[in-house]
């Protein structure tokens, strides 16, 4: 049995993204914006996702665009405030993703008692934000220092938007990462949020590394999720749960219910 089945209580769990609004210090957080509104938007999305039947939730600073490689302190502080306000209402396992800053992700997880994290913890990438060099030796030592022994870590091994400077096949990168860092799961992405992940790419990583949890990280839709779960052990889902399937919108509980009904029917056939 994979550890995900124990944590989430089901096979092939669906982990929903809860995209927080822009936070203080972010370019999209305008003069006059209010953290109370950020909390209320997050609360509405939280209940829509839970009422729709998702198995887990990741809180992320999705609208902190452009993302910082080393976050200002206000960002994880604001994220912790929002999660703290909502913690008594969270009914499913939850994690955090402090986007593009692995250490901030671990610090935030320690503060809010997250059960798992998702992030770019290893590798060297280049993209619009410049060079992105990750030192997992430092991050894992920080994890140990924070006594986060039970925290599960989902690693991006081909992050959205950026190009990996490691030219080895992704299955080989996965094998090497597993040997050196013992990640709890590997996230396989397309070139951007909301885009469809190549099924063969997911399969190549899983077949080469059958002992690891492999997640489809982008592009899952109601008409593709069965195919994705045929090769992946779990899926991270965000945009398709929004009103009209539009990234900037709030979560639509009816879209979540429709999606999760397809997932439940698929699970019943396993």
C-alpha positions in Angstrom: 0.0 0.0 0.0 1.3 3.5 -0.9 1.6 6.0 1.9 -0.9 8.2 0.1 -3.6 5.6 0.6 -3.0 5.8 4.3 -2.9 9.6 4.6 -5.9 10.3 2.3 -7.9 7.2 2.9 -8.4 6.3 -0.8 -6.5 5.0 -3.8 -5.6 7.6 -6.4 -6.3 10.7 -4.3 -7.2 14.0 -5.8 -5.3 16.9 -4.1 -6.9 20.3 -4.8 -5.0 23.5 -5.1 -6.4 26.4 -3.0 -5.0 29.5 -4.7 -4.7 32.3 -2.2 -5.3 35.9 -3.5 -2.3 38.2 -3.9 -0.8 38.9 -0.5 0.8 42.0 1.1 4.0 42.9 -0.8 2.8 41.2 -4.0 2.5 43.5 -7.1 -1.2 42.4 -7.4 -2.0 43.4 -3.8 -3.2 46.9 -4.4 -3.4 49.8 -2.0 -6.7 49.4 0.0 -6.8 45.6 -0.4 -7.6 43.8 2.8 -6.3 40.5 4.3 -9.8 39.9 5.7 -11.0 39.6 2.1 -8.1 37.2 1.3 -9.3 35.0 4.2 -12.9 35.1 3.1 -12.1 34.2 -0.5 -9.9 31.3 0.8 -12.7 30.2 3.1 -15.2 30.1 0.3 -12.8 28.1 -1.9 -12.0 25.7 1.0 -15.6 24.9 1.6 -16.4 24.5 -2.1 -13.5 22.1 -2.5 -14.4 20.1 0.6 -18.1 20.0 -0.2 -17.2 18.9 -3.7 -15.4 15.9 -2.2 -11.6 16.4 -2.8 -9.2 14.2 -0.8 -6.7 16.8 0.2 -5.8 20.5 -0.3 -2.6 22.4 -1.0 -2.6 26.1 0.0 -0.4 28.1 -2.4 0.4 31.7 -3.0 -0.6 31.4 -6.6 -1.2 35.1 -7.2 2.2 36.3 -5.8 3.3 36.9 -9.4 6.1 37.2 -10.4 7.3 34.5 -7.9 10.3 35.2 -5.7 13.2 32.7 -5.5 13.8 34.0 -1.9 10.6 35.2 -0.5 10.1 38.4 1.6 9.1 37.3 5.1 5.7 38.9 4.7 4.6 36.2 2.2 4.8 33.1 4.3 3.6 35.1 7.3 0.5 36.1 5.4 0.0 32.5 4.2 0.3 31.3 7.8 -2.3 33.9 8.9 -4.8 32.8 6.4 -4.3 29.1 7.1 -4.5 29.8 10.9 -7.8 31.6 10.4 -9.2 28.5 8.5 -7.5 25.7 10.4 -10.6 24.7 12.5 -12.6 24.4 9.2 -10.1 22.1 7.3 -11.5 18.6 7.2 -9.0 16.9 4.9 -5.3 16.4 4.9 -3.6 19.6 3.9 -0.2 20.9 2.6 1.5 24.1 1.5 3.4 25.3 -1.5 5.3 28.6 -1.0 6.0 28.9 -4.7 9.6 28.9 -5.8 11.1 29.1 -2.3 11.8 25.7 -0.8 13.0 26.9 2.6 10.0 29.2 3.0 7.8 26.2 2.2 9.4 24.1 5.0 9.2 27.0 7.5 5.5 27.6 6.6 4.8 23.9 7.0 6.3 23.9 10.5 4.2 26.9 11.5 0.9 25.6 10.3 1.3 21.9 11.0 1.0 20.9 7.3 1.1 17.2 6.5 2.9 17.6 3.2 4.5 20.2 1.0 4.9 20.6 -2.8 7.8 22.5 -4.3 10.9 22.8 -6.5 13.4 21.4 -4.0 16.1 20.1 -6.4 17.6 20.8 -9.8 18.7 23.8 -11.8 16.3 25.6 -14.1 16.2 28.7 -16.3 13.1 30.8 -17.2 11.5 34.3 -17.2 12.7 34.7 -13.5 16.3 33.9 -14.4 18.4 31.1 -13.1 16.9 28.9 -10.4 19.4 26.7 -8.5 18.1 24.5 -5.7 20.2 23.0 -2.9 18.3 20.0 -1.5 21.2 19.3 0.9 20.5 22.5 2.7 16.8 22.1 2.6 16.8 18.6 4.0 19.1 19.7 6.8 16.6 22.5 7.6 13.8 20.0 7.6 15.7 17.9 10.1 16.4 20.9 12.2 12.7 21.8 12.3 11.9 18.2 13.4 9.6 17.7 10.4 10.3 14.0 10.3 6.8 13.1 9.3 6.3 15.8 6.7 5.8 14.3 3.2 7.5 16.1 0.3 6.3 16.2 -3.2 9.1 17.2 -5.5 8.8 18.9 -8.9 11.2 17.3 -11.2 10.1 19.3 -14.3 8.6 22.5 -13.0 6.0 24.4 -15.0 7.3 27.2 -17.3 11.0 26.8 -16.6 13.5 24.7 -18.5 15.5 22.1 -16.8 19.3 22.5 -17.5 19.7 18.7 -16.7 19.4 17.0 -20.1 19.0 13.5 -18.8 15.7 11.7 -19.5 13.2 12.5 -16.8 13.0 8.9 -15.6 16.8 9.0 -14.9 16.5 12.4 -13.1 13.8 10.8 -11.0 15.9 7.8 -10.1 18.9 9.9 -9.1 16.7 12.2 -7.0 15.2 9.3 -5.2 18.6 7.9 -4.4 20.0 11.1 -3.1 17.0 12.8 -1.4 14.3 10.1 -0.8 11.4 12.3 -1.9 7.9 11.0 -0.9 6.4 11.8 -4.3 7.4 13.2 -7.7 5.2 15.7 -9.5 5.2 15.5 -13.3 4.1 18.7 -15.1 3.4 20.2 -18.5 5.0 23.4 -19.7 2.5 25.6 -17.8 -0.3 25.4 -15.3 -3.5 24.0 -16.7 -1.7 22.3 -19.7 -2.0 18.5 -20.3 0.8 16.3 -19.1 2.1 13.7 -21.6 0.8 10.4 -20.4 3.9 8.6 -21.7 6.1 10.9 -19.6 4.2 10.0 -16.4 4.4 6.3 -17.4 8.1 6.5 -18.0 8.8 7.9 -14.6 6.5 5.4 -12.8 7.8 2.4 -14.7 11.4 3.2 -13.9 10.6 4.0 -10.3 7.7 1.8 -9.2 8.3 2.3 -5.5 7.7 6.1 -5.6 4.4 8.0 -5.6 4.0 9.7 -9.0 1.6 12.6 -9.3 0.1 14.2 -12.4 0.6 17.8 -11.5 -1.1 19.9 -14.2 -3.9 19.8 -16.8 -6.3 17.3 -15.2 -9.9 17.7 -16.5 -13.1 15.8 -16.1 -12.6 14.2 -19.5 -8.9 13.3 -19.0 -8.7 12.3 -15.3 -9.4 8.6 -15.8 -6.5 8.4 -18.3 -4.2 10.3 -16.0 -4.9 8.1 -13.0 -4.3 5.0 -15.1 -0.6 6.0 -15.0 -0.3 8.3 -12.0 -0.8 7.4 -8.3 -2.5 10.7 -7.6 -3.3 14.1 -9.2 -3.0 17.7 -8.2 -5.9 19.7 -9.6 -6.4 23.5 -9.7 -7.7 25.4 -12.7 -10.4 23.0 -13.8 -12.2 23.4 -10.4 -12.6 27.2 -11.1 -15.7 28.8 -12.5 -15.6 28.3 -16.2 -12.3 26.5 -15.8 -10.5 29.9 -15.7 -7.4 30.2 -13.6 -8.3 33.7 -12.1 -11.8 32.7 -10.9 -13.1 31.2 -7.6 -13.8 27.6 -7.1 -17.1 26.2 -8.5 -18.4 23.5 -6.2 -20.5 21.9 -9.0 -17.4 21.5 -11.2 -15.6 19.9 -8.2 -18.6 17.5 -7.7 -18.7 16.5 -11.3 -15.0 15.8 -11.4 -14.9 13.8 -8.2 -17.9 11.7 -9.3 -15.8 10.6 -12.3 -12.9 9.8 -10.0 -15.1 7.8 -7.6 -16.5 5.7 -10.5 -13.0 5.1 -11.7 -11.8 4.0 -8.3 -14.7 1.6 -8.0 -13.3 -0.3 -11.0 -9.8 -0.8 -9.4 
